[in-house]
Amino acid sequence: MRPLVPFLVSLIVLLSACGGSSSDKSPPAAARQSYLGFSPWPYDSTQSAVDWTWGAIRSDGDIISQHLEEGVPWPEALTGAPFPASFAQMLVDRRNRANGQRILVQINPLNLGRDGLADLRTQNVINAALPAPWSSYAFNHPDVLAAYRNFALRVADALAPDVLQIGIEVNELRRKQPTLWNQYVELHCSTYNAIKMARPSLTVTVSILAPALFPEYSAEYNLADQQAALDDLAPCTDQAAFSVHPFISGLLADSLPNSYFDTLFNRLPPTLRGKPKAISETSYPAQVWSMSVNGTTLTWHGSPTKQQQYVGLMLDAAQRHQLRYVIWYSVRDYDALWEGALGRDQLSLLWRDTGLYDEAGAARDALVLWREALARPIRR
């Protein structure tokens, strides 16, 4: 997947054999600070699409994000009963397909709306409605504390992660349901402490929704409130991991300040600023699309050039800030999945055209920068 690398190696050997002096040689590339990878989100629901996606993310990355956000099998997690067979088989398949690469596992006790407890995973349904009594439980109910702890440990056993992320974009709960925040922090820290006791060497983290730290582009956020929320999480995370989709804000895909990442990291509270940092998911659109938001039609003027510029800005920031890993969420545009299995879902439209490959499987210009970075030796 990176044909320039062997060509350049051969060229260097040829020039040396022809008597080129040492002063003619380029200095070695600086070691790469970050592992680079993707989630296995497919571009269609077919087996061939799944297989293509796994082949691409193994070739174009050295870390895989096992992003699991289809609900939690709460009753089975609480009692220790076997997980639903479809979920258990998915875990086996994902571990086998990861094929020895580094692994980030992401799970979440929050629902997709980030305003309540995660929905239910069953044999045939993902994100099913919570049944009683789970539908009435608070985040810090004893059964929720026990079930989520057990779920996290069992998923870790199944997928053998290098990093286990036990919450996704959790600072959204602080904005949407502030009265539930303290309950969530209790659940998060209880889970973190249990995992660290059982597996002291496992890196355990949580992801932060980056646009929430930019109230100048999204007026619904309060920076002081968000920083206070991150301060609450700081004792119970080994990293400051970010979910970075800048276009899901007032910026749309019209502009992006060159200082975006420096500002983001500088807005962390002191309790988190000194911890290792990472990007647990990110994207940027390469096409134009429109959608209605609160009765107003908004248009995102994405383009391959803007996506390439974003990737360059991000990779530069990853190097300067020594990020541990960077995860690009969807490797390929998923128009087919959106038209088919997703039923033209409004929310998933936001990420449909963010692939480093377009919907036909052609590599975009941004992938050139990504591969150039990937070809550099990683600092271990």
Backbone torsions as a table, in degrees:
resi	resn	phi	psi	omega
1	MET	NA	-12.2	-179.8
2	ARG	-125.3	72.2	-170.7
3	PRO	-65.9	-22.5	-178.7
4	LEU	-68.0	-26.4	-174.2
5	VAL	-64.2	-54.9	178.8
6	PRO	-63.5	-32.5	178.3
7	PHE	-62.0	-45.6	-179.4
8	LEU	-65.6	-38.6	177.3
9	VAL	-60.5	-45.7	179.6
10	SER	-62.2	-39.7	-179.1
11	LEU	-64.6	-41.5	178.7
12	ILE	-62.3	-43.4	178.8
13	VAL	-61.9	-42.6	-179.3
14	LEU	-62.8	-44.3	-179.7
15	LEU	-64.3	-37.5	177.6
16	SER	-64.0	-41.9	-179.7
17	ALA	-65.7	-26.9	-179.7
18	CYS	-86.9	6.5	172.4
19	GLY	92.3	18.0	177.0
20	GLY	-61.9	138.6	-178.7
21	SER	-78.6	161.8	-178.7
22	SER	-63.7	-25.1	-180.0
23	SER	-71.5	-16.1	179.3
24	ASP	-81.7	-13.3	-174.3
25	LYS	-82.6	141.3	175.6
26	SER	-73.2	147.8	177.0
27	PRO	-64.4	150.6	179.8
28	PRO	-63.0	147.3	179.6
29	ALA	-64.9	143.7	177.0
30	ALA	-63.4	145.6	-179.8
31	ALA	-61.9	140.2	177.6
32	ARG	-75.3	135.0	-177.9
33	GLN	-83.9	-26.7	-167.1
34	SER	-119.8	138.4	164.6
35	TYR	-69.5	145.2	-177.0
36	LEU	-122.4	132.9	-178.9
37	GLY	-165.5	-168.6	-172.2
38	PHE	-140.6	167.0	164.3
39	SER	-90.7	161.0	178.9
40	PRO	-87.1	30.5	177.8
41	TRP	-61.4	119.6	-173.7
42	PRO	-85.3	161.7	179.4
43	TYR	-88.7	-8.7	176.4
44	ASP	-155.9	170.2	-177.4
45	SER	-90.9	6.3	-178.6
46	THR	-82.8	158.6	177.7
47	GLN	-63.3	-37.9	-180.0
48	SER	-65.0	-35.3	177.6
49	ALA	-67.7	-40.6	177.5
50	VAL	-63.4	-44.7	-179.6
51	ASP	-64.2	-43.4	179.0
52	TRP	-60.1	-44.0	-177.9
53	THR	-61.3	-45.6	-179.9
54	TRP	-65.2	-38.0	176.7
55	GLY	-62.3	-42.3	-178.6
56	ALA	-67.0	-43.7	-175.4
57	ILE	-74.2	-24.8	173.4
58	ARG	-73.8	-35.6	-179.0
59	SER	-77.4	-36.5	-173.0
60	ASP	-102.6	17.9	178.8
61	GLY	-158.6	169.4	175.7
62	ASP	-130.1	15.3	170.1
63	ILE	-146.0	145.4	-179.9
64	ILE	-121.7	133.4	175.4
65	SER	-94.7	111.9	174.1
66	GLN	-86.7	86.7	-173.7
67	HIS	-90.1	109.7	-174.4
68	LEU	-116.5	102.1	-177.6
69	GLU	-138.5	52.0	-179.6
70	GLU	-115.1	24.8	-177.7
71	GLY	101.3	167.0	-179.2
72	VAL	-118.3	132.9	174.2
73	PRO	-76.5	75.8	-170.5
74	TRP	-56.4	-50.7	-177.4
75	PRO	-61.3	-43.1	-179.4
76	GLU	-66.9	-37.5	178.7
77	ALA	-65.3	-36.3	-179.7
78	LEU	-69.3	-45.9	-172.5
79	THR	-89.1	-15.9	-175.4
80	GLY	86.3	7.5	176.5
81	ALA	-66.4	158.8	177.8
82	PRO	-57.1	143.5	173.4
83	PHE	-63.3	156.8	172.1
84	PRO	-49.4	139.0	-172.2
85	ALA	-57.9	-37.0	-179.4
86	SER	-65.1	-37.4	178.8
87	PHE	-72.2	-43.8	179.2
88	ALA	-61.3	-40.5	179.1
89	GLN	-67.6	-36.1	177.2
90	MET	-62.1	-40.7	178.4
91	LEU	-62.7	-42.0	178.2
92	VAL	-63.0	-45.7	-178.4
93	ASP	-63.4	-42.1	-179.5
94	ARG	-65.4	-39.8	179.0
95	ARG	-65.3	-42.3	-179.5
96	ASN	-64.8	-41.3	-177.1
97	ARG	-72.5	-25.6	179.9
98	ALA	-63.4	-27.2	166.2
99	ASN	55.9	43.1	173.0
100	GLY	84.3	0.1	177.3
101	GLN	-73.5	164.5	174.0
102	ARG	-64.7	149.9	-171.3
103	ILE	-129.7	127.9	164.9
104	LEU	-106.5	123.3	174.6
105	VAL	-105.5	131.0	179.1
106	GLN	-121.3	120.8	175.1
107	ILE	-127.6	167.7	-172.0
108	ASN	-150.9	129.6	172.1
109	PRO	-85.2	-2.6	177.6
110	LEU	-95.1	152.0	175.1
111	ASN	-75.8	175.4	-177.5
112	LEU	-65.1	-26.9	177.0
113	GLY	-78.0	-7.3	-179.6
114	ARG	57.5	36.4	-179.4
115	ASP	-135.1	12.1	179.7
116	GLY	-173.4	-174.5	-178.3
117	LEU	-67.4	144.1	179.7
118	ALA	-55.2	146.5	178.2
119	ASP	-71.6	-175.6	-172.9
120	LEU	-97.7	137.0	170.8
121	ARG	-100.1	125.3	179.4
122	THR	-122.2	-177.2	180.0
123	GLN	-61.2	-41.6	-172.6
124	ASN	-114.5	-8.2	-173.7
125	VAL	-131.4	134.3	172.0
126	ILE	-101.1	146.1	-179.4
127	ASN	50.9	49.0	175.6
128	ALA	-76.9	158.1	178.9
129	ALA	-62.0	141.5	178.7
130	LEU	-69.3	132.2	175.7
131	PRO	-83.8	165.8	171.4
132	ALA	-69.5	144.4	2.3
133	PRO	-88.8	-0.9	-175.3
134	TRP	-61.0	-30.5	-177.9
135	SER	-66.1	-17.5	-179.5
136	SER	-105.9	-1.5	-174.2
137	TYR	-77.9	140.9	171.1
138	ALA	-79.9	163.9	178.6
139	PHE	-58.2	-33.0	-176.7
140	ASN	-100.6	18.3	173.4
141	HIS	-63.5	141.6	-177.4
142	PRO	-54.5	-37.0	179.4
143	ASP	-68.6	-36.9	177.4
144	VAL	-67.3	-43.6	178.4
145	LEU	-58.2	-46.7	-177.7
146	ALA	-69.7	-43.7	-176.1
147	ALA	-65.8	-43.5	-177.6
148	TYR	-69.9	-36.9	174.3
149	ARG	-59.0	-47.9	-179.8
150	ASN	-63.8	-41.0	179.3
151	PHE	-60.4	-47.7	-178.8
152	ALA	-60.4	-43.5	-178.3
153	LEU	-69.2	-37.8	179.8
154	ARG	-70.3	-38.3	176.4
155	VAL	-66.1	-39.2	177.0
156	ALA	-62.3	-40.5	176.8
157	ASP	-61.6	-39.7	-175.2
158	ALA	-73.7	-35.4	-171.1
159	LEU	-110.5	-8.2	176.3
160	ALA	49.2	60.2	-176.5
161	PRO	-75.8	155.0	167.2
162	ASP	-83.6	-31.2	177.0
163	VAL	-134.4	132.9	177.4
164	LEU	-115.6	115.3	178.3
165	GLN	-99.0	119.6	-171.1
166	ILE	-103.6	12.0	174.8
167	GLY	-162.4	145.0	-175.5
168	ILE	-123.3	119.9	177.1
169	GLU	52.0	43.4	-169.8
170	VAL	-71.1	-21.2	179.0
171	ASN	-66.5	-13.8	173.1
172	GLU	-63.2	-32.6	178.9
173	LEU	-62.8	-36.2	179.6
174	ARG	-59.9	-36.9	178.7
175	ARG	-77.8	-45.0	-171.4
176	LYS	-80.1	-38.1	-178.1
177	GLN	-138.5	70.5	-174.6
178	PRO	-59.8	-27.1	-179.6
179	THR	-71.0	-16.0	179.3
180	LEU	-94.3	-4.8	-171.0
181	TRP	-61.8	-47.0	-177.9
182	ASN	-62.8	-35.5	175.3
183	GLN	-61.9	-44.0	-180.0
184	TYR	-63.4	-43.5	-179.3
185	VAL	-59.4	-38.4	177.0
186	GLU	-61.8	-43.9	177.7
187	LEU	-63.2	-46.0	-178.0
188	HIS	-60.6	-50.1	-176.2
189	CYS	-69.5	-34.0	175.5
190	SER	-62.0	-44.0	179.2
191	THR	-66.3	-46.2	179.5
192	TYR	-56.6	-49.6	-176.8
193	ASN	-64.6	-37.4	178.6
194	ALA	-65.8	-41.6	180.0
195	ILE	-67.6	-42.6	-179.3
196	LYS	-65.9	-30.5	176.5
197	MET	-70.8	-39.9	-178.0
198	ALA	-78.9	-34.7	-177.0
199	ARG	-137.7	79.1	-173.0
200	PRO	-59.1	-28.8	-175.4
201	SER	-87.5	-7.7	-178.2
202	LEU	-77.9	128.8	175.3
203	THR	-74.2	124.7	-177.5
204	VAL	-122.0	132.0	-173.0
205	THR	-145.9	-175.2	-178.8
206	VAL	-149.9	149.6	-178.4
207	SER	-102.7	148.1	-176.9
208	ILE	-113.7	129.7	176.4
209	LEU	-73.8	111.2	-172.4
210	ALA	-61.9	-44.7	-177.6
211	PRO	-57.8	-19.1	178.8
212	ALA	-66.9	-17.6	179.3
213	LEU	-94.4	11.1	178.9
214	PHE	-126.3	70.2	-179.9
215	PRO	-64.3	-17.7	177.1
216	GLU	-66.9	-18.5	177.2
217	TYR	-109.8	-13.6	-178.8
218	SER	-143.2	95.1	-169.7
219	ALA	-66.8	-14.7	-179.1
220	GLU	-72.3	-11.9	-179.4
221	TYR	-98.2	147.8	173.8
222	ASN	-115.5	118.2	-173.3
223	LEU	-61.8	-42.6	-179.2
224	ALA	-62.3	-41.4	177.7
225	ASP	-63.5	-42.5	-179.9
226	GLN	-65.6	-42.1	178.5
227	GLN	-64.8	-37.0	176.3
228	ALA	-63.8	-39.5	177.6
229	ALA	-62.9	-43.4	179.0
230	LEU	-65.9	-35.1	176.0
231	ASP	-60.8	-37.7	177.8
232	ASP	-63.9	-34.6	-176.5
233	LEU	-82.9	-20.3	-170.3
234	ALA	-54.3	-41.4	-179.3
235	PRO	-67.9	-12.6	-171.7
236	CYS	-122.0	37.9	172.7
237	THR	-152.3	144.2	179.2
238	ASP	-90.9	-12.4	-177.8
239	GLN	-143.7	159.9	166.7
240	ALA	-101.7	99.6	-177.1
241	ALA	-104.8	138.9	-173.0
242	PHE	-119.4	141.5	167.0
243	SER	-100.1	109.9	-168.0
244	VAL	-117.7	103.2	174.3
245	HIS	-131.1	80.2	-170.1
246	PRO	-60.1	-25.8	-176.6
247	PHE	-74.3	-9.9	176.3
248	ILE	-92.0	62.5	-178.3
249	SER	-166.1	-175.0	178.2
250	GLY	-64.3	-13.2	176.3
251	LEU	-68.6	-25.6	-170.6
252	LEU	47.1	-137.4	173.8
253	ALA	-116.4	32.5	-177.3
254	ASP	-89.2	-38.3	-177.8
255	SER	-155.0	163.0	176.4
256	LEU	-153.0	118.0	-180.0
257	PRO	-62.2	141.5	176.9
258	ASN	-63.0	-21.9	-178.5
259	SER	-90.0	9.3	-171.6
260	TYR	-53.5	-51.5	-174.8
261	PHE	-72.5	-37.7	176.9
262	ASP	-61.6	-42.9	178.0
263	THR	-63.9	-43.2	179.9
264	LEU	-56.4	-50.7	-176.1
265	PHE	-70.3	-32.8	179.7
266	ASN	-71.7	-18.8	179.9
267	ARG	-88.0	0.2	171.7
268	LEU	-65.9	145.3	174.2
269	PRO	-67.2	156.8	-178.2
270	PRO	-54.4	-29.5	-178.9
271	THR	-66.3	-22.9	179.1
272	LEU	-107.4	-21.7	-170.0
273	ARG	-60.5	-33.1	-177.5
274	GLY	-86.5	-2.4	-179.3
275	LYS	-84.0	157.1	174.9
276	PRO	-56.1	147.7	-177.0
277	LYS	-118.7	159.1	-179.6
278	ALA	-158.7	162.8	170.2
279	ILE	-114.4	110.0	-174.0
280	SER	-86.8	-15.6	168.1
281	GLU	-165.0	145.2	179.0
282	THR	-157.8	164.6	178.9
283	SER	-170.0	168.1	173.1
284	TYR	-159.4	136.8	-173.2
285	PRO	-76.9	146.0	178.5
286	ALA	-111.9	6.5	179.0
287	GLN	-139.0	167.2	178.5
288	VAL	-91.4	137.5	170.7
289	TRP	-154.0	163.2	-179.8
290	SER	-130.5	154.1	173.6
291	MET	-157.1	159.7	179.7
292	SER	-89.6	128.8	178.0
293	VAL	-126.7	113.8	-179.3
294	ASN	52.6	41.7	175.9
295	GLY	84.0	-1.5	179.1
296	THR	-112.7	131.9	177.5
297	THR	-82.3	120.8	178.2
298	LEU	-110.8	146.5	178.5
299	THR	-123.2	131.2	175.9
300	TRP	-101.4	116.3	-177.0
301	HIS	-92.5	62.0	177.5
302	GLY	-72.2	158.2	178.1
303	SER	-158.9	158.5	175.5
304	PRO	-57.6	-36.6	-180.0
305	THR	-66.5	-44.3	178.2
306	LYS	-64.2	-39.3	177.7
307	GLN	-62.9	-43.0	178.5
308	GLN	-62.2	-41.3	178.7
309	GLN	-63.6	-40.0	177.9
310	TYR	-63.8	-45.5	179.9
311	VAL	-60.8	-41.8	178.0
312	GLY	-62.5	-43.6	178.6
313	LEU	-62.8	-43.0	-178.5
314	MET	-66.9	-45.7	-178.6
315	LEU	-65.2	-35.8	175.5
316	ASP	-63.3	-44.8	178.9
317	ALA	-64.5	-38.7	178.7
318	ALA	-60.6	-38.5	179.3
319	GLN	-70.6	-46.7	-176.7
320	ARG	-68.1	-36.4	-178.1
321	HIS	-95.5	5.3	175.5
322	GLN	54.4	49.3	178.2
323	LEU	-66.4	142.1	-177.2
324	ARG	-71.9	-36.0	178.5
325	TYR	-159.7	158.1	176.3
326	VAL	-133.2	124.9	-179.5
327	ILE	-113.4	116.6	170.5
328	TRP	-87.5	126.5	-166.0
329	TYR	-67.5	-60.4	-173.6
330	SER	-110.3	117.8	-175.3
331	VAL	-70.7	-26.9	-175.8
332	ARG	-138.7	143.7	175.3
333	ASP	-54.3	137.2	-174.9
334	TYR	-113.8	48.0	176.7
335	ASP	-54.6	-43.2	-177.8
336	ALA	-64.1	-41.9	178.5
337	LEU	-66.2	-39.9	-178.6
338	TRP	-66.5	-41.8	178.8
339	GLU	-70.8	-28.3	-174.8
340	GLY	-100.8	-96.0	-171.3
341	ALA	-62.4	-30.8	-178.9
342	LEU	-83.9	-8.4	175.7
343	GLY	59.2	36.9	179.0
344	ARG	57.0	39.2	-179.3
345	ASP	-58.6	133.0	-175.4
346	GLN	-63.7	-44.1	-177.3
347	LEU	-64.2	-44.7	-176.5
348	SER	-70.9	-13.4	175.6
349	LEU	-61.5	-29.4	-176.7
350	LEU	-58.5	-33.3	-175.1
351	TRP	-109.2	2.7	-172.7
352	ARG	-57.0	-39.6	-172.0
353	ASP	-108.7	34.8	-176.5
354	THR	-106.1	8.1	-177.3
355	GLY	-67.6	151.9	170.2
356	LEU	-79.8	-10.2	164.5
357	TYR	-114.2	143.7	176.8
358	ASP	-77.8	-177.7	-174.9
359	GLU	-64.4	-21.4	178.2
360	ALA	-89.7	-3.5	179.6
361	GLY	91.4	10.3	177.7
362	ALA	-85.2	135.8	-179.2
363	ALA	-69.1	137.8	176.0
364	ARG	-90.8	167.2	-177.9
365	ASP	-60.7	-32.8	-179.7
366	ALA	-60.9	-29.8	-179.4
367	LEU	-66.8	-27.2	176.8
368	VAL	-61.6	-48.1	178.2
369	LEU	-62.4	-41.3	-179.8
370	TRP	-61.2	-46.1	-178.7
371	ARG	-68.3	-34.8	176.6
372	GLU	-61.7	-42.2	177.7
373	ALA	-66.8	-42.1	-177.9
374	LEU	-63.2	-30.8	-177.3
375	ALA	-71.8	-16.0	179.6
376	ARG	-76.0	149.3	179.0
377	PRO	-65.0	141.3	-179.4
378	ILE	-87.2	137.4	174.6
379	ARG	-76.4	117.7	-176.7
380	ARG	-87.4	NA	NA
